[in-house]
């Protein structure tokens, strides 16, 4: 395949694609044998790969630099046309459900394809296309908004990932200043976040009602492909987190305060776990990649092949920079059978966490690239997060490559933060269930619910007089809440 930087982007001609798709679908419906349908299914899938690959390229290049006007326009194009393409594919799913050769196709492609098709049919009809376009537009607007936040600190203008090292400073005064500066700046965006989320809640509820759902919750579960558990199961899981994990995390926070020599842990202390500072990678981003290559070469022949492929084809964009979207993700280029890793290295231990985490996703896809159907390229999100978070621990025997003498501190930090994450992730989930069950709530009422969730799942949290947090705004930094509702519990 060509290197990612040299892939020529070409906007799909949607009218032509629609014509080709419908011609193939007509032939699929009229096919006389399962073998003929099988071949047409593959041809339909190739059209989808073409559309999705260029959609992904536009989205990745837009997230690398939200100020790039060309890819901002292209992202808008796909925000509009993705629901229209989904309409085409839903027609195919209907035909798939009605085929007289279902048993033959199930034998060849597996029954999971038919389960996915069934859920997709419950999650879409043409009446919601305009609403889905609006949902896409609002999600892109949030992504741009969070990427554009700049914090003035130490004579520099820093985006949120670039500020994080200062939030972990061993100088308590410096980290307090950094945290306060961050949330003071975010406070200017409070109303914008409120308004965006309010629109998202209402448009998603509108979509749900049009599709015959009581509210958005069940629709969200269907979108996520959850066939084996429901809201009640997730609620039971949250109860266990509250009962068994929350007390452990409160104890961990007390120990953290003791290690730091503090009587009380303020919010701006929460990211610092050792008095002499958190462990950091001992080299540059390029050095981290070389150590990653050494690690994956030792782990297995398969991971060696995978990581070499990623490096050779420039399938990673890892360093935080101006105009870049916060966070990290893994996606894939269907046409090239290639994963892509996006992150924001900033000199903290999280650089190694995100590299191993996203590499877990990417390695899973790399090992599945021989599967032609995109339905099987990635599993559902809950299974995806098993791959990614397991890879973080598979990497433990090689952690010394990145952290040297601080390797034991890194392992302790990683296990601590993994446990501390569970109540937070659970709070995010319950917050969303309450919000979407009560879409009429005002923005202020939603933020009050978040404060209640914090008291329930993170009772030791002290907001240190920070106005944005006292108003219940902490959740606004969590992109999943805006862009992929109900996904977050899959990390837990």
ZAMAR-689819 format. One line per 4 residues: number of its first residue (from 0); their letters; for each residue x, y, z of C-alpha. Coordinates in pm, 1 decimal. Example, Ala and Ser with C-alpha at 12.3 -4.5 7.8 and 13.67 -1.06 7.14 Angstrom:
BEGIN
0> as> 1230.0/-450.0/780.0 | 1367.0/-106.0/714.0
! end
This chain:
BEGIN
0> xxxx> 0.0/0.0/0.0 | 112.1/364.7/-35.7 | 225.0/552.4/273.5 | -61.3/734.6/441.8
4> xxxx> 85.9/1075.4/360.5 | 98.4/991.1/-9.1 | -251.3/840.8/-43.3 | -433.5/1056.0/-295.4
8> xxxx> -765.6/1168.0/-154.8 | -1061.2/1158.0/-391.2 | -1410.9/1260.5/-293.7 | -1654.0/983.9/-398.4
12> xxxx> -1914.7/1073.4/-659.3 | -2219.7/984.2/-453.7 | -2464.8/984.2/-745.3 | -2245.7/741.2/-939.1
16> xxxx> -2190.4/527.7/-629.5 | -2566.2/513.6/-564.9 | -2632.0/405.7/-922.6 | -2369.0/131.2/-904.7
20> xxxx> -2493.6/17.3/-564.1 | -2856.5/-6.7/-675.3 | -2760.0/-198.5/-989.2 | -2572.0/-452.5/-779.0
24> xxxx> -2858.8/-475.1/-531.2 | -3108.9/-543.8/-810.3 | -2887.8/-823.9/-935.9 | -2853.3/-955.1/-578.4
28> xxxx> -3232.1/-971.6/-539.9 | -3268.6/-1151.7/-873.2 | -2979.2/-1394.6/-822.7 | -3067.7/-1754.1/-899.9
32> xxxx> -2806.5/-1923.8/-683.1 | -2633.0/-1867.4/-347.5 | -2297.7/-1858.1/-530.1 | -2416.5/-1566.7/-743.1
36> xxxx> -2545.7/-1381.6/-436.7 | -2218.6/-1445.9/-258.8 | -2019.8/-1282.6/-539.3 | -2257.5/-984.4/-553.2
40> xxxx> -2232.3/-944.1/-175.5 | -1857.6/-909.9/-216.2 | -1900.1/-653.8/-495.6 | -2137.6/-448.4/-279.3
44> xxxx> -1883.6/-466.3/1.0 | -1610.2/-332.9/-230.5 | -1822.9/-25.0/-303.8 | -1865.7/28.0/68.3
48> xxxx> -1490.1/0.3/121.8 | -1429.1/271.3/-136.9 | -1672.0/512.7/30.5 | -1560.0/435.0/383.7
52> xxxx> -1188.2/456.6/306.0 | -1210.4/809.2/171.6 | -1446.3/902.6/454.0 | -1183.6/778.8/701.7
56> xxxx> -898.8/961.7/526.5 | -1097.2/1286.6/540.1 | -1183.9/1232.4/908.7 | -825.8/1147.4/1010.0
60> xxxx> -670.5/1440.4/824.9 | -934.1/1670.4/968.6 | -863.1/1547.4/1323.9 | -488.6/1598.9/1271.9
64> xxxx> -553.6/1965.0/1190.0 | -902.4/2106.6/1238.7 | -781.2/2436.8/1088.4 | -723.9/2275.0/747.4
68> xxxx> -1010.1/2427.0/545.0 | -1001.3/2159.7/272.9 | -1050.3/1863.3/503.8 | -1299.5/2056.3/714.2
72> xxxx> -1510.5/2083.5/397.2 | -1457.0/1715.7/316.0 | -1554.7/1612.2/668.9 | -1876.5/1813.5/625.4
76> xxxx> -1938.4/1632.3/297.3 | -1923.8/1294.0/468.3 | -2127.7/1417.0/766.3 | -2402.4/1484.4/511.4
80> xxxx> -2356.6/1180.0/288.1 | -2282.6/907.7/545.7 | -2652.4/877.1/645.7 | -2742.1/866.5/275.5
84> xxxx> -2493.2/586.6/221.4 | -2633.1/412.4/527.6 | -2973.6/424.3/358.2 | -2824.2/235.4/63.4
88> xxxx> -2668.5/-24.4/287.6 | -2987.5/-70.3/489.1 | -3158.3/-165.7/164.6 | -2894.1/-431.8/120.4
92> xxxx> -2949.5/-553.9/476.7 | -3323.0/-585.7/401.8 | -3243.2/-794.5/95.1 | -3004.1/-1002.7/302.7
96> xxxx> -3280.4/-1073.2/553.1 | -3521.2/-1176.9/278.7 | -3288.8/-1395.0/70.5 | -3408.9/-1751.8/4.8
100> xxxx> -3042.6/-1853.6/33.0 | -2996.6/-1735.7/392.0 | -2880.2/-2076.7/517.5 | -2616.7/-2097.2/243.5
104> xxxx> -2490.3/-1743.9/307.6 | -2483.8/-1800.9/683.7 | -2269.7/-2106.7/625.0 | -2025.6/-1904.8/416.2
108> xxxx> -2022.2/-1570.7/605.3 | -2141.0/-1663.3/955.9 | -2465.1/-1573.4/1133.3 | -2316.1/-1265.2/1303.1
112> xxxx> -2357.9/-1073.8/976.5 | -2732.4/-1138.3/991.8 | -2753.7/-1028.9/1357.0 | -2574.6/-704.0/1271.2
116> xxxx> -2811.7/-651.4/978.1 | -3111.7/-708.7/1206.4 | -2993.3/-445.0/1455.7 | -2913.1/-201.7/1176.2
120> xxxx> -3267.7/-234.7/1042.0 | -3397.8/-144.4/1388.2 | -3169.7/161.0/1401.5 | -3252.3/336.9/1077.1
124> xxxx> -3512.6/438.9/825.3 | -3502.0/709.6/556.9 | -3715.6/944.0/769.6 | -3418.9/1008.1/1001.4
128> xxxx> -3155.6/1092.6/737.6 | -3174.0/1468.8/796.7 | -3163.7/1415.2/1173.6 | -2856.0/1190.9/1139.6
132> xxxx> -2689.1/1456.1/927.9 | -2755.6/1707.8/1204.9 | -2619.8/1464.8/1465.8 | -2300.7/1423.2/1259.2
136> xxxx> -2266.1/1797.8/1217.5 | -2298.9/1860.1/1591.2 | -2041.8/1590.5/1674.0 | -1794.5/1749.8/1431.9
140> xxxx> -1867.7/2090.1/1583.7 | -1782.6/1954.0/1930.0 | -1461.3/1796.0/1801.2 | -1352.1/2128.2/1652.6
144> xxxx> -1451.6/2321.0/1964.2 | -1247.9/2104.5/2202.0 | -947.8/2111.3/1966.0 | -948.5/2489.9/1944.8
148> xxxx> -932.5/2553.3/2320.7 | -603.8/2726.8/2395.9 | -473.1/2792.7/2747.4 | -222.3/3070.7/2813.9
152> xxxx> 38.1/2928.8/3050.3 | 404.6/3007.1/3114.4 | 407.3/3247.8/2823.2 | 278.7/2982.1/2581.1
156> xxxx> -52.5/2902.9/2416.1 | -118.4/2534.3/2478.8 | -400.6/2304.8/2376.7 | -540.1/2063.6/2635.0
160> xxxx> -300.1/1769.4/2570.2 | -0.1/2005.6/2570.0 | -102.0/2139.3/2912.5 | -117.0/1795.2/3077.2
164> xxxx> 254.2/1770.0/3171.0 | 215.3/2086.9/3380.4 | -89.7/1935.1/3550.3 | 142.9/1655.1/3665.6
168> xxxx> 422.3/1883.5/3785.6 | 597.4/1789.5/4112.5 | 578.4/2160.7/4194.7 | 239.0/2178.5/4363.1
172> xxxx> 202.6/2547.5/4291.4 | 269.9/2494.8/3921.6 | 21.9/2210.8/3883.4 | -242.8/2410.5/4071.1
176> xxxx> -187.7/2705.3/3837.5 | -208.5/2476.8/3533.2 | -531.0/2309.0/3644.8 | -693.5/2639.9/3738.1
180> xxxx> -587.2/2796.9/3407.1 | -731.5/2500.7/3216.4 | -1073.6/2511.5/3377.2 | -1086.1/2889.9/3380.4
184> xxxx> -1048.6/2874.3/3003.4 | -1301.1/2590.9/2971.0 | -1545.5/2797.9/3175.8 | -1563.3/3038.9/2881.6
188> xxxx> -1696.8/2748.4/2674.5 | -1949.8/2623.0/2929.3 | -2254.4/2766.1/2753.8 | -2129.4/2643.3/2415.9
192> xxxx> -2085.9/2289.0/2552.6 | -2428.4/2306.3/2717.0 | -2594.5/2421.0/2395.3 | -2421.2/2158.1/2180.7
196> xxxx> -2510.6/1873.2/2412.7 | -2867.6/1996.6/2448.4 | -2906.3/1984.5/2069.5 | -2751.7/1636.0/2057.3
200> xxxx> -2984.4/1501.3/2326.1 | -3287.4/1639.6/2146.3 | -3192.4/1525.8/1797.1 | -3107.2/1175.6/1922.3
204> xxxx> -3436.5/1159.0/2110.1 | -3615.0/1276.5/1795.7 | -3446.8/999.1/1594.7 | -3544.6/741.9/1858.1
208> xxxx> -3908.6/852.9/1857.5 | -3925.3/840.2/1477.1 | -3792.4/484.6/1490.9 | -4054.5/381.4/1748.1
212> xxxx> -3839.8/381.6/2063.7 | -3952.1/526.0/2396.4 | -3620.8/708.9/2427.1 | -3269.7/701.8/2284.2
216> xxxx> -3125.1/443.8/2525.6 | -3238.8/122.4/2356.6 | -3155.7/270.4/2015.0 | -2804.3/351.0/2139.6
220> xxxx> -2759.6/-9.2/2257.1 | -2871.4/-134.6/1916.2 | -2633.7/104.1/1741.4 | -2351.8/-40.2/1950.1
224> xxxx> -2445.1/-393.8/1850.8 | -2527.0/-512.6/2202.7 | -2707.5/-840.7/2149.4 | -2616.9/-1023.2/2471.6
228> xxxx> -2696.7/-779.6/2753.9 | -2922.7/-481.8/2825.4 | -2968.2/-180.0/3052.0 | -3052.9/-395.7/3354.6
232> xxxx> -2728.3/-590.5/3322.8 | -2527.9/-269.1/3296.4 | -2712.8/-123.8/3597.4 | -2621.8/-435.3/3799.8
236> xxxx> -2258.0/-389.4/3696.2 | -2267.8/-26.7/3813.0 | -2407.6/-137.2/4149.8 | -2113.5/-374.9/4194.4
240> xxxx> -1867.6/-99.8/4106.5 | -2025.9/124.3/4367.8 | -2032.7/-147.4/4631.9 | -1690.1/-305.8/4583.2
244> xxxx> -1464.9/-73.4/4384.0 | -1553.9/273.6/4512.8 | -1432.6/196.5/4869.8 | -1104.8/57.9/4729.9
248> xxxx> -1054.8/374.5/4524.7 | -1118.6/594.8/4827.5 | -843.7/400.8/5006.9 | -610.0/442.8/4709.7
252> xxxx> -666.7/818.4/4713.3 | -580.7/831.8/5086.4 | -257.5/640.8/5018.1 | -183.2/878.4/4732.5
256> xxxx> -216.0/1176.2/4968.2 | 15.2/1005.2/5217.9 | 279.7/940.2/4947.7 | 264.4/1305.5/4848.8
260> xxxx> 290.7/1414.6/5212.6 | -45.6/1591.0/5202.9 | -318.4/1599.7/5465.5 | -582.7/1636.2/5195.7
264> xxxx> -579.2/1566.1/4823.8 | -696.1/1867.3/4624.6 | -830.8/1821.3/4273.5 | -511.3/1960.2/4124.7
268> xxxx> -315.6/1688.4/4309.2 | -518.8/1401.9/4164.7 | -292.1/1327.8/3867.0 | 31.7/1313.0/4067.7
272> xxxx> 103.8/978.5/4235.8 | 463.4/1007.7/4361.8 | 636.3/1286.9/4552.0 | 928.9/1283.0/4310.6
276> xxxx> 692.2/1284.5/4013.7 | 513.0/1038.1/3791.9 | 727.7/811.9/3574.1 | 792.9/950.2/3226.0
280> xxxx> 924.6/789.3/2908.3 | 1302.6/837.8/2896.1 | 1314.7/968.0/2540.1 | 1150.8/1151.9/2252.4
284> xxxx> 843.2/1036.4/2058.2 | 1074.5/890.5/1793.1 | 1263.7/704.2/2067.2 | 932.8/568.9/2205.0
288> xxxx> 846.6/431.7/1860.9 | 1185.3/260.3/1835.9 | 1134.2/105.4/2179.4 | 786.6/4.1/2067.5
292> xxxx> 939.0/-169.7/1768.2 | 1181.7/-351.8/2001.0 | 894.6/-455.5/2228.3 | 667.4/-581.8/1951.5
296> xxxx> 955.9/-761.2/1783.6 | 1012.3/-953.8/2106.1 | 645.5/-1015.4/2185.5 | 570.3/-1235.1/1882.3
300> xxxx> 641.6/-1273.7/1508.8 | 288.0/-1150.3/1441.0 | 328.6/-829.4/1643.3 | 669.9/-771.9/1480.4
304> xxxx> 514.3/-788.5/1133.4 | 228.1/-565.0/1246.2 | 437.6/-286.6/1399.5 | 684.4/-282.1/1110.2
308> xxxx> 386.8/-244.1/876.4 | 256.9/51.5/1080.7 | 592.9/229.3/1074.2 | 673.2/161.7/708.7
312> xxxx> 337.4/293.2/590.6 | 320.3/598.2/823.4 | 2.2/469.8/984.5 | 50.5/659.1/1311.6
316> xxxx> 16.0/1029.0/1398.1 | 114.9/1047.6/1760.7 | 239.8/1387.0/1884.3 | 23.4/1665.9/2029.6
320> xxxx> 26.9/1985.1/1824.5 | -176.6/2296.8/1759.7 | -505.5/2234.8/1582.7 | -506.7/1863.8/1659.9
324> xxxx> -809.2/1696.3/1817.4 | -761.2/1575.2/2175.6 | -748.1/1208.0/2270.5 | -650.0/896.5/2084.8
328> xxxx> -819.5/648.4/1858.1 | -766.1/363.6/1614.3 | -949.8/344.8/1284.9 | -896.1/153.8/962.3
332> xxxx> -866.4/207.2/588.3 | -1082.3/-72.2/447.5 | -953.4/-47.3/92.5 | -592.5/-93.6/205.9
336> xxxx> -665.4/-339.9/486.3 | -467.6/-110.7/715.6 | -527.7/23.4/1067.0 | -439.4/381.2/1165.8
340> xxxx> -340.7/506.7/1512.9 | -399.9/865.8/1629.1 | -281.6/1003.8/1963.8 | -138.1/1307.1/2143.8
344> xxxx> 205.7/1232.0/2289.6 | 295.8/1498.4/2545.8 | 586.3/1354.2/2744.7 | 381.1/1177.6/3013.1
348> xxxx> 344.9/806.6/3087.9 | 16.8/821.6/2901.0 | 219.7/822.7/2578.3 | 307.8/458.5/2640.6
352> xxxx> -44.3/375.9/2761.6 | -205.2/513.5/2448.4 | 52.5/355.3/2219.1 | -7.4/9.2/2362.5
356> xxxx> -383.5/64.3/2393.7 | -439.5/178.9/2036.9 | -191.5/-81.0/1913.0 | -419.3/-341.8/2071.7
360> xxxx> -703.6/-222.0/1850.4 | -476.4/-196.2/1548.3 | -322.3/-542.2/1596.8 | -668.1/-696.7/1622.8
364> xxxx> -763.6/-537.5/1290.9 | -431.2/-636.1/1135.3 | -496.7/-998.9/1234.0 | -848.4/-972.1/1088.1
368> xxxx> -753.1/-804.2/760.5 | -809.1/-1124.5/564.3 | -1180.5/-1101.1/651.1 | -1346.1/-922.2/359.7
372> xxxx> -1658.7/-805.5/539.5 | -1627.2/-481.0/735.0 | -1877.1/-618.0/986.4 | -1600.7/-855.0/1096.1
376> xxxx> -1303.5/-616.6/1065.6 | -1370.5/-474.1/1410.8 | -1593.1/-643.9/1667.7 | -1838.5/-444.4/1876.3
380> xxxx> -1682.7/-180.2/2102.5 | -1703.1/-387.9/2419.9 | -1489.5/-662.0/2261.9 | -1262.4/-400.7/2102.6
384> xxxx> -1174.3/-265.3/2445.8 | -1077.0/-612.9/2563.0 | -815.2/-622.3/2287.5 | -682.0/-273.4/2358.0
388> xxxx> -672.2/-285.8/2736.0 | -525.0/-636.0/2737.1 | -243.3/-513.8/2513.7 | -155.4/-253.7/2779.5
392> xxxx> -79.8/-544.0/3016.1 | 83.1/-768.6/2756.2 | 335.5/-483.7/2726.8 | 426.9/-493.6/3097.9
396> xxxx> 732.3/-723.5/3060.3 | 885.8/-460.1/2830.1 | 787.5/-152.0/3029.7 | 1150.3/-110.2/3141.3
400> xxxx> 1240.0/-23.0/2781.7 | 1040.5/296.9/2817.0 | 1083.5/379.4/3186.8 | 1418.8/237.1/3295.6
404> xxxx> 1460.1/243.5/3674.2 | 1109.4/389.5/3710.1 | 947.0/74.7/3571.7 | 799.9/-29.9/3907.4
408> xxxx> 652.1/316.2/3955.0 | 496.2/290.3/3611.1 | 337.2/-47.5/3682.1 | 199.7/75.1/4015.1
412> xxxx> 66.8/392.1/3848.3 | -96.1/191.5/3570.8 | -277.2/-46.3/3806.3 | -383.8/242.5/4032.5
416> xxxx> -525.9/447.9/3746.7 | -699.2/142.3/3598.4 | -885.0/90.7/3927.2 | -952.6/462.5/3976.4
420> xxxx> -1097.0/479.2/3626.8 | -1373.7/228.2/3696.7 | -1594.1/456.1/3914.3 | -1540.9/747.0/3673.6
424> xxxx> -1636.5/540.7/3369.1 | -1938.9/410.1/3556.6 | -2043.3/764.0/3654.6 | -2028.9/862.6/3286.9
428> xxxx> -2256.4/570.2/3200.0 | -2521.1/636.8/3464.5 | -2515.0/1007.1/3382.0 | -2600.1/926.4/3019.4
432> xxxx> -2879.1/686.7/3116.6 | -3043.1/954.1/3332.0 | -2999.3/1227.3/3069.7 | -3146.0/1028.1/2781.0
436> xxxx> -3429.7/889.6/2993.6 | -3517.4/1253.6/3075.1 | -3441.0/1455.5/2760.8 | -3649.1/1749.0/2883.1
440> xxxx> -3390.3/1833.9/3150.0 | -3224.9/2174.2/3126.2 | -2845.9/2207.0/3090.5 | -2826.1/2321.0/3451.5
444> xxxx> -3022.6/2016.9/3568.4 | -2790.7/1788.2/3370.0 | -2485.1/1939.5/3535.1 | -2648.5/1891.8/3875.8
448> xxxx> -2693.6/1522.9/3788.9 | -2322.8/1499.7/3708.0 | -2237.7/1641.1/4052.0 | -2464.6/1375.2/4205.0
452> xxxx> -2280.6/1107.0/4006.7 | -1946.8/1233.8/4134.7 | -2069.3/1217.7/4494.9 | -2195.3/864.6/4436.0
456> xxxx> -1895.2/715.6/4256.7 | -1606.2/943.8/4355.6 | -1696.4/1074.7/4702.0 | -1337.7/1174.6/4778.7
460> xxxx> -1320.4/1425.0/4489.9 | -1259.5/1781.7/4604.0 | -1307.9/2049.7/4338.8 | -1075.9/2293.3/4513.8
464> xxxx> -1297.9/2593.9/4447.2 | -1268.8/2560.4/4067.8 | -1581.2/2724.4/3925.7 | -1618.6/2511.9/3609.1
468> xxxx> -1604.9/2191.6/3813.9 | -1833.3/2321.4/4086.8 | -2088.8/2393.8/3814.6 | -2074.8/2026.3/3714.2
472> xxxx> -1878.0/2067.9/3391.8 | -1610.8/1798.8/3423.2 | -1792.9/1557.1/3188.1 | -1776.2/1810.2/2904.5
476> xxxx> -1413.6/1718.7/2835.0 | -1519.1/1357.7/2761.4 | -1558.1/1329.5/2386.5 | -1734.6/992.0/2402.7
480> xxxx> -2036.0/1151.2/2574.7 | -2087.2/1382.0/2279.3 | -1975.1/1163.4/1990.0 | -2040.3/797.3/2081.9
484> xxxx> -2306.9/785.5/2354.4 | -2308.4/484.6/2589.7 | -1975.3/356.9/2454.9 | -1777.8/458.4/2764.7
488> xxxx> -1887.0/171.7/2990.2 | -1711.6/-66.7/2747.7 | -1378.4/50.4/2891.3 | -1494.8/-71.4/3231.1
! end
